[in-house]
Amino acid sequence: MVDGGAEKTFCIVSSREAVKNFFAPDSKSDMQRTVFQVLQFDDFLYYKRGMQALHAAAVIIDYGADDMDKPARVRTYLKRRLAPEPFALVPSDRPPPAECDGLRLLYFPCDKTLLMQLLLCSVRQTISDKPVSYKKFASDLRRVQPVALPELMYSGTKFADELSKLIGSSNAIRILKNSLVKTANVQLPILITGESGTGKTFIARLLHNLSSRRKGPFIAFPLINRATDLIDAELFGTVRGAYTGAVDKRGVIAQASGGTLFLDEIGSIPPEMQTKLLLLFDSKRFMPLGGGEFDADVRFLCATNADLPGMVDRGTFRSDLWHRLSLQLIIPPLRERENDALELAKSFAAGYGKSLAADACDKILSYKWPGNVRELRNCVELACQMTDSKIIGADDLILKSLVG
């Protein structure tokens, strides 16, 4: 077994100057006793320096390089030498490439101390005399860093597949994807905001699927147009005899145990219910009507299209609950997403085995889509179902603002 006080060496294979600078010694970190050796791809592949990687505690291959052939060749070399599977270092602003399938992923840039903790944890698996299971590795990782990068525990291809469901290549969507990666495993309540039709429920489910809770349930609970008593009973549950006619019933908090509870339209709940939600978020405990107290093993996601700061100013939304929801994901409206509307429309049409004519594409790009993705999807799907042709033309697209 590796001596806990021994010097540990990590080999990074990269051609990016930013990566080299990132792994430079930092006297303020916990990395003084660790040696990071950065090798250029050409040095590794052509100058026989790759042998040094075989004696490292772990190897990190940079998959952010323009030439994707070189990382693949480094991995092939390591496999041929029976070296442990390396880590993959990938950019934080886009999904990992298919070549990273099965590798443990590290997103760049990330917190240097966190990265160090992840790598040190890997030493137990990669260079111990007695093999350590991946399950044990995961357990160690959670103990070292409770809010660890979820992608380390997720196959590269599956992670990329989930992110690819968020269609669009605009800068706004790249920023949103980056935020999803960073918050995927955060256990604090998250507020998802955006105009009606932007896809808040879709983003909540995507965030759940990217998290360590993805094998647990995802429960969506709309709060709009519900009386306080009804919210109380459905959210927390009831115990037989709590009131006349009450029966034993699990609330949605209990139903979502081990998973995610999505509270939609949080801006619509009455003040007395806001107080109970705040206590729930703070204590992570709940009490069914007429029953005892239980732990809430749930991650809370909330959504609204309301102006919560304005509601706080007007006294209709608690300021302390607003502050508790300080971590926010903002979904941009479709009109601010450059050419994403066309990418989405083509995807919707492809689902029906159809394509868009040039004039249909122009019409889609020239329209502002006030109903956002919901309006676009309905427009394209209606055209696909009402048109026999395999090609959708501009006249097939019915826009609400053009209807008399």
N, C-alpha and C positions, 0 to 999 in steps of 0.2 A: 504494500500500500504506500502511496506517496506520503512522505513526511509533510505534516501541515506547515512546518517552518521552512521547508526547502524552497529554493527559487524555482518558479514555474515559468516556462517559456511558451508563448503562444505565437504561432506563425500566421501572418496575414499576407495573402497573395493578392496584390492589387496594383493597378497602374495609375490610380487617381491620387493627385497631390493632396486632396482634401482628406482622404483616408490616412495617408501618411502623417499629416499634421494632427489628425484626430488621435492617433495612437502614440503621439510624441509624449515623452515623460511629463508628468504633471505632479509637482511637489505637493499640491493641495489635495490630491486624491489618495486613495488607499492602494495605489498601484506601484509604489516605490520598489517593492520586492518582486515585482513581476516584470519579466522581459518580454517586450513586444518586438518581434522581428518582422519587419515589412519587406517582402520580396516583390520585385517587379515580375510581371508575367513572363517576360522574355528571359529574365535571370533564372526563373524557375524551370522554364521549358527548354531553354537552349544552352544554359551554362552549368547544368548538372548540379544546381544548388538545391534542387528539390529534395535531395536526401536529408537535408536539415529538417524538413517538415516531419519526417518520420519519427524524429525524436522529440517533437513538441508535445506539450500537454493537449493542445487542440489546434486544429488548422481552420482558418477562416478564409473562405474564398469570396472575393468581391464580385458579385453578379451585377454591379452597376456600370461595368465597363461597356464601351460601345461594341467591342469585338466579343460577341458571346461565344465564339468558338474557343477562346483561350480558357475561360473558367471550366468549360466542359472537359477540355484536355487535361487540366490540372486534376480534376476529380477522377478522370480515367487513370491517370498516373498513380494517384493514391490508392485506388482500388487494386491496381495491378500489384502494388507493393503491400497489399493487405493492411493498409492503414485504416484507422477508424474513420467513419463518415465525417466529413468536415461540417462546420457551420457555413451557412450562406449569408453573406452580408448584402442586403438589397436596399435600394433607395426607398425612403419612407413615403414618397409621393406617387408611387404606382405599385400595382400588384407584382408579386414575384413572378419571374418567368417560369415556364413549364420545366425547365432544366433543374429547378430547385425542389422538385417533387421528392418528398421523403426526407429532405434535409431539415435540420433545426435552423430556424431563421432568426436573424438579427437585423433589425431595421436601422438604417443610417440616415440622418444622424440620430443618436439617442443619448441618453444620459450616460456619461462615462462610468460613473460609479455603479449604476445598474448593470451595464455591460460587463463590468469586471466581476460582479457577483454571479452573473449567469455563467461566465466562463469558468470561474473557480469551481462552481457547482459541477460543471461538466468533467472536471478532472477525475472525480470519483468514478465516473463511468468509463472514461477513455483510457486511463492508465493505471487502474487498480489491478492488483494481482488477482483478486476475485471479481469476476464480472458483476456489475450492478445493473439491475433491470431498469428499463426505461421508466417503469412505474415508480421505482425508488428514486430515480433521477428527478421525476416530476415532483415527488413529495419533498425532496430536498430543496428544489427550486422554490416551491411555495413557502417553505420555512424561511429561506434566505430573503426572499423578496415577495411579500404578499401580493402586491400589484405588479405582477410580472408581465412581460410582453406575451400576449396570447398566441402570437404567431409562432413562438418557439415550440408550442405544444400542438401545432396544427400543420398538417401536410401542406407544402407550398401550393400544390395544384388545387386542393380543396379551398384554401384561403383565397386564391386568385379567382376561383369559380364563383365564390360568394360575392366578391367585390365586382366581378364582371356583370353581375345582375343590375348594378347601378350604371345604366347606359349613359354615355356622354363623354366627350373628350375636352370640354371647355375647362378653363382655368378654375371656374367656380366648383365644378364637379371634382376636379383633382384635389382641391382644397378640402372638400367634403370627404373624399375617400381617405385623405391623410388623417383627418379628424376621427374618422371611424376606426382606423387602425390604432390611433393613440388611445381612444377611449373604450375600445372593445372589451377590456377586462376591468375597467374602473367600476367599483361596487357602489359608489355614491349615486344618489338620484341624478338623472340626466334629463334636461328639458330640451325637447325637440320643437323648434319653432319654424313657421313657414306659412305662406298663404294657403288658402283652401285649394286642394287638388295637387299640391306639390309632392305628396307621397310620404307624409309623416308616419303613417302606420307601416309602410314598406320599409322605411329607414329603421324604425324600431325593431322590426322582425330581422332585418339584416344585421343590426347591431347584436341582437340575441344570437344569431347564427355564427357570428364571428367570435363570440365570447366562450369562456370556459364553461358556461352554463348551457351551451347549445343542446346538450342531450336532455335537459330538463324541459318542462312545459313553457310555452309562451302563451300567456293569457292576456287578451285585449279587453279592457273594461271601459266603455264610454261613460263619461260622467254627465254629459249634457242632458238636460230635461229630466233629471231624476230628483225626487224629493229626498230630503236629508235622511228620513227614516229608512227609505228604500236603499239608499247608498250604504247606510250603516249596516243593514242586515246582509246585503249582497257582498259587501267588501269584507266585513269581519266575521260573518256567519252568525248563526243563532243556536241556542241550546233549548231543548224541549222545556216548556214551562216558563221561559223568559217573559212571555206575555201571552195573552189569550190567543190560543191557536198556534203558538210557536212550536216548531218541530226542530229536530237536530238537522242542521244544514251547514255544510262547509262553505265558508266564504271564498272569494276569489284569491285572497292572500294565501290561504291554506292550499287551494288548488294549484297555485303557482309555485309551491315549495320546491326549492332546488332549481328554479328557473327564473323567468322574467315576468313581471306584471306591468303591463302597459296601460297607464291611466290617460285616456284620451280626453281632450277638452277640459283640462284642469282649471282653466279660467272660469268655468261655468259653475263650479261648486259653491254652495252657500257658505257664509263665514264660519258657522259652527263646525262644519265638516272640514274646513281649512285647518282649524285647530287640531283636530284628530289626525289629519294627515301629517302635520308638522311633528306631532308626538311620535307617530309611526316611523317617519323618516329618521328622527333623532335616536329613538330607542331600539328600533328594529324588533319591537315586540307589539303584540296586538291582543285584544280581548274580545272574544265572541259575546254577543248579547246574552247575558245570563250565565256566562262561563268564566273560567279562569284565564290567566295570562299565558301566552305562548310566544316562542321565538318566531320571527319572520325571516326564514331563510329564502329571501327573495331579493332580486335586483329590481329597482323601480325605475321605469322610464315614463316620462310624462310628455304630453304634447299639447300645443294650443296654437291658434292663429290670432288670439286676442292680444291686445296691447297691455301686458301685465304691468309694466312700469307705470303706465297711465292709470291703471286700476288701483295700484298702490297709492298714487297721488290722490285719487278720488276716495280712498278709504274702502274700496270694495274687494281688495285682495290684501292679505296680510303681508306686511313688509318682511317679517322674519321667514315666512314660507318662501317668498321671492328670493331672499338671500340664500336659503337652503338649496334653491335650484340654480345656483350660480354657474354650474357646468352646463353649457348650452351647445347644441348643434343647430346651426341655422341652415335651412334648405332654401336655396335661391329660387326665385320664380323663374319660369321657363323663358321669359323674355330677356333674362339676364344671362342666359346660358349659351350664347352665340349660336352655333349650328346644331346644338343637341336636339332640338325639336325634330330635325330631319332624321337624325340617327334613331331616335325613338320611334318615329313614324315608320321608318323602314323595318324596324324590328317588329312592330305590331302587325304590319302587312305581311311580313315573312311568316308569322304565326298562322296565317291563312293560306300560305303558299302563293302569295301575290307580291307584286312589286309596284313601285310608283313611277309614273311617267314624269318627264322633265317639267311639264307645266304644273303638275301636282306638287313637285318639290318646291318650285318657285312660290306657289300659293302658301305652302306650309311655312316657308321662311319669311314671307312678307306679313304674316298674321302675328299678332302679339300674344295670343292664347291667354286671355284673362283667367280662364278656368284651369290653366296650367296643364300638367300631365294628364289629369283626369279628363279634361275636355279634349285634348289631343287624341288620347286613346279611344274615347267614345267616337270621335269623328272618323278616325281611320277604320275602326272595327265596323262601324255602320256602313261605310263605303264598301268594305270587303264583303259584307253580308248582302248588300243590296245590288252588287255589281257581278255579273256573270263573267266578265273579262278577267284575265289573270293580271292585267295592268290597270292600276287605278289612275284615272285622269283627274285634272283639276275640277271638272264639272261634277265628279262623283263625291267630292269633299264638301259637305254642307257645314258652313260656319254660322254659328248662331247670330253673330253681328250682321250677317248679310241676309238673314231671313226677315221678310217683311212682316 
